């Protein structure tokens, strides 16, 4: 009877479940959200870089803005990022952007939804990628 009371056979299973729930689930949420944020930033950085290149290689100012935004949207769609979630802003240091020495700045931003799970809710963070290019 004394051995039956001291038996801790079920404690190993309970401890394992407690460790999985207490440590593994939060770790999984953090890893999943970190990968999503990193992927979004890399996509936006690629889009901003390509848009800046498209802008500075354009021959006319009127086509440069449209061309740069189209290039950015194409790259972001390759990463499966919806166009409605992205904001692309193109600015220039001079009034005439395609003159030599002008600097073109491309900013691509997105509000990214981080999912924390049921009890904690969700949070939106803004991810911004910038790229500058000088016209030769």
Secondary structure, DSSP 8 states (H G I E B T S, - for coil): -HHHHH--TTHHHHHHHHHIIIIIHHHHHHHHHHHHHHHHHHHHHHHHHHHHHHHHT-S-HHHHHHHHHHHHHHHHHHTT--GGGEEEEEEESSSSTTSTT-EEEEEEEEEEEEE--TTT-EEEEEEEEEEEEE--
